[in-house]
């Protein structure tokens, strides 16, 4: 039985309705005032605790929506990330597909290509609320294929009992480790590529999308790869294969400084409380860290009746307008608003200032290179292939030169 079917079985005692749904009745026969929202959780983090934490955030979102739709039941469904697409396809075949999908921009792009979400009607009216970067990510053929909701900036999370002043450069980060501070880094490309910015390698990486440039010398890429290898040799810098390990080690007091995103910081604060501080990632001497944000957006499910589509659009509108965005952002300090009209004052919170600096000062400084790097790395096999290279590099299995060769010869179609 699919995820949606199991959920409906739990939330309603009306077995006759469930029978109708499972027998393939039209989506118009789903409860008219019920809105179904699907969201992913990474397979290795698919636990009751993670679901409860996410549902807590949804309750905040729902409150905003229910102010103007008080008689609607909002039902959220958690899917395992690696099987989400397949399960939604199965649910849709039973006319049980979600009305909304809240996920990352890259996942929603994939869902759109597979016809699992629909473009927004009157796209131009929706796109007016976004800046150029988010517009470029969410528009295909002049259609808004998903509505950006929140930005999770990439930052550093650290124990302020052991670190009084966070490092502003990667040189200071190394010195911090030499002083005895325990530092955690990830071997996942998406999590560690901020250091490519700090070592000045981003322009060379972005040029790799042009195959003619792949055989030219890449001194900055080699400098970046060399920095990673040297970091693996330092006594107090530790590499982990999963981001969740960094979070667990920091909360267990086995690490003092890690990279994180703003949503993970919410989880960490539940354990560490005021002992947790947030800061932008360390820059280089002359270049900015390539802080890689996670952008969550709403996609419109294709299996909705007209009334449910109207509810879905109302839900998105209530959370992406300036008032809804500001209230959600200030109440949680877990993300930045996607709506360009919402300004979160830096003085309102040190945490929000760190998020603002990460997004506006670091991420947006790489606007020109960002699309090329995404094209070069973000394919179904692309990131795993480079992840493997970086894991072997930090484990001493391959040399710096071998890692540089593997990285620069990586094919944007996911082959080497």
N, C-alpha and C positions, 0 to 999 in steps of 0.2 A: 504493500500500500504506500502511496506517495506521501511526501511530507505534508502537503496541504490536506489530503484526505484524512491523515491521522489527526491533524489539528482540528478539523471540523468534527471529527468523531469525539474529540474531547470537549469541545466547547458547546456542543448542543445535544440535548437529550432527544431531539426530534428525529428518531431513526427513520421515519418515512422521508424526511427531507434529505437525509444522508443517502438513502437508497436512490432517490431521484438524481442526486448529484453524481453518484458513482455510476449510474446507468447511462450517463452521457447526455443529460438534459442540457439545454442551452444555458449560457451564462446569465441570461435574463432571469432564470429561476433561482439564482443565488440570492440570499437575503439582500433586499434592495438597499438597506441602510447599513450594510456592513462593508467596510473597506479593508481589503487584505494587502498587507505590505510584507514583502520578502526582503531579507538581508542576509549577507554571508558572514560566516565565522571561519577563520582558518582551521583546517582539519585538526592540527595539533593543539588548538586552543578551544575545541568544541566541547566545552564543559558547562555544567549547570551554573558555575560561578560566572563565566564569561557571558552566558545568556542573560543572567540576572542583571549584570552590570549594563549590558546593552539595553535591556528592557527598561531599566531605570531612566536611561536617556530618552527612550521612546515615550515614556510617560510625560516627560517634559515637553516633547514635541507635540504630543496629542493634546495636551492642555491648551496649547496655542490654537490648534485646529478646532477643538470642541467649543471654543468660545462662540464661534459662528455656526457650528454644526453640532448642536448639543445632543441630537437624537441619533447620532451615528455610533456604531460599534466599530472600533479600530482593532483589527487582529493582526499581530505581527508573527511572522514565520521565519525561523532561523534555518539556514541551509549550510551544509558543509561546502566550503569554497570550491574544492576540486570537483564536486559533483553537482553543483548548483545548476549549471546550464542544462545538464541532462535531466535533472529532476523537474525543473520548470517545464521542459518540453513534455515530460510525461504528465505533469499536472495539467498542462494546457490541452493535451489530447483528451483528458477527462472533463474539460471545461472548468477546471479548477485552478487555472493560472492566476498569479497575483495581479492586483490592480496597479500596484506600484512596486518598483524595485529600488531599494536604496543601496548603492554600491559605489565602487570607485569608478572614475571616468574610463579607465582602460577596460574594465570588465563590461561596462555598459556599452562601450563601442563595439565590443565583441558580440554582445547580446543583440545590438541593432543589426549587425551584419547577418545574424541568424534569425532575424525577424521575430525576436522575443520581446522587443519593445517597439513602440510607435513614436514617430516624431510628434512634437508638440504642435497643436493647432495655433495659427496666428503667431508663428515663430518670432516675427519681428517685435511683437509686443513684449515677449518674454526676454529677448536678448538685450533690450534697452537697459536692463538692470545689471548687466555684467560688463567688466572691463575687457580689453582686447584679448588678454591671455586666456581668460575663461571662455570667451566667445570662440576663439580659435580651436579650443579643445572640444567644444560641444556642438559645433555646427558642421553639418555635412550637406553639400548641395543646397545651401541656403536654408536648411531646415535645422531646428534645434532638436537634436536627438536625445538629449537629457538636460535637466535643469540643475546646474551646480548649486549645492546647498551649503556646505561648510568646507573649510580648508584646515587640515591638520598639519601645521608646520613641523618640520624636522628640527629638533633642538637637542640640547644636552640636559640630562637629569642628573643631579649630583647631591651628595650628602653634605649639607652645609655645616655639619659638626666636624667633619674632617677637612673640608675644603672651604676656606674663608673667602678666597677670590677665584672665580672660575677662569680658566685659561682663555685668552683672547686670540691666541695663535696656536698652530700645531706645534710650533717650537716650544711654547710655554706648556703645552700638553705633555710633551716628552719630558721636560724638566719636572713637571708635576709627578710623573711616574717615577722619575729618578729619585724623588724625595720620599717615596714610599706610598704614594697614593695609588690605589688599585684602579686601573682603567679597563673598561670593557668595550671592545669593538666587534662589529659583525663582519662575516665573510660574504654576506649577501650583497650583491652589486648595488641593489637599490638603497641599501642602508649605509654602505661605505663609500659611495661615489662622491660624497661631500668632500672627502679628502683630495679627490682629483681637482676640485676647485681650489682648495687651499694650496696645492702644489703647482697650480697654473696649467693643468693638463686639459682643461675642458675644450679650448679651441682646437687642439689636435684631435681629441676624441670625436668632436663634431665633424671634423673634416673626413673622418673615416667612412662616412656614408657615401662619399665619392670614391669609388674603387681605384681611381687613378692615383689617389693620394696614399693608398695603403702601403706602397713600397718605399715611400719617402721617409727619411729619418724622422723619428718622433722623440726628440730629447726630453720633452716634458712628460710624455707618457712613461718613458723609462724612469724619470725622476720620481714620478708618482708610485710606480711599481716598486722602485728601490726603497722608497719611504715605507711602504707597507711591509716589505721583507725585513727592514731594520726594526720596525715596530714589533714584529713577531719575535725578535731576538731580545727585546728589552724585558727586564725581570718583572715589571709590574704592569705590562700591557698584555691583555689576554683577548684572544679571538674566539668567537662563538658562532656556530652555524645557524642558530635560530635567534631572532630578535627576542622571543619570549624568554630565552635563557638569560639575556642581559637584564631584563626586568626582574626576573626571579632572583638573580644574584645580587642586584642592588637592594632589593627589599629584604633579602636575607643577610645583609651587611657583609657580603663577601666581595663586593665591589663598591667603589666610592664615586665613580663617574662613568656614565654610559651615554650613548646616543639614544634618542627616543623620539616619538612624536607626541603631539599634545594630547591625543586620546589615551595613549599609554600612560602619560603623566597623571591622568585622572585615576587610573588603577593604582599607580605607585603611591599616590598621595593617601589612598585609603589605608595603606600600611604604614607609611613613613610620617604622615602628617606634616607638621611644620618643619620637620627635619629635611624635607625635600625642597630643593631650589631648582629653578629653570634658568637656562642661559642660552644665547645663540651658540651655534657650533663655532669652533675656532677657525678663524680665517688664516690665510698665509700672510707673509710680510707685505706682498703687493697685490694679492688676489683674494677674492671672496670665497668662502666655502660654498660648494654647490649643494646647498640645503635642498633636499628633494621632498616636497610636500606630498601628502596624500589628499586627493580631492574627492569628496563624496558628493553624489548627485542623485537626483530622482529620475528614473525611467518609467514611462507609462507602459504597463502591461498590455498585451494585445487581447487578453481574454476578459474584457469588461463589458457589461451592458452600458447603454448610454447613461443611465443614472449613476452607475459606479464610476464611469469615466469622469463624469461631472464632479463626483466626490473626490476623485484622485486629483483632478486639477485644482479643486478648492484646497486640498491638503497642501499641495506644493505651493500654491499662492500664499497661503497663510504663513508658511515658513520661509519663503524667499523674499517677501516684501521687507522694506527697511525696518519697520517696527518689530516684526517677528524675528528678523535676523539679529537685531540689537538685543532684544530681550533674552533670546536663547544664548547668545555669546556671553553676555555679562553674567548670567545666572550660573553658568557652568565653568567658565574660564578653561574650556576644553578645546576650543577651536576658534578660528577666525570666520567672520561672515563672508559669504561669496558675493553679496550684493555690494556693488561699488559705491552706493550712496551711504553706506553705513561706516562711520568712522568711530573706531574704538580708541578713546584717548589713551596715550601711553601712560599718563600719570595715574590712570585709574587702577593700575595693577602692574607690578614688576613682571609677573608672568605674562600678561598680555603684551607688555612691551617687548619681551623676548620673542613672542610669537610674531609680532609686527615686524621686528627687525629681521627675523628669519625669512619671512615671506617677501617683504618690501625691499630690504637691503641686500639680502643674499640671493634668494630664488629668482626674483625679477631682474637681477643684474645679468642673468643668463638667458634672457628672452630669445635672443637670436639663435643660441646654440641648443636650447632645450628641444625643439622639434627634431633636429638632426640626431641628437643623442638618443631620443626616444625611438626614432626610426631604426637606428643602428642596433639598439639593444633589446627593445621591448617587443620581442616576438615570442611565440609559444615556446621555442627552444632557446631563444637568445639569452635571457637572463640565467637559466640553469647552466648553460654552457660556460658563461663567464663566472658564475658562482663557483663552478668546479675549478676553474683556473685559479681564482683567488684563494679558495680553500687549500689547494695544493701548494700555492705559493707560501701562504702563512704557516703551512705545516712542514715546509722544507722539502717537499717532494719534487718540486721543479725549481729551476733557477730563475733569476730575474729576467735573463734574456729569453728563456723559454716562455715565461709568462707574457712578456712584451710581444713576442711573436704570435702566441696564441690569441692574445687580445686584439692585435692589429690585423690579423688574418681572419678574424671572426666575420662570417657572412651575415648580413642583415636578414637573411632568410633562415637563420638558425643553424648554419652549417659551418664547419671549419675545413 
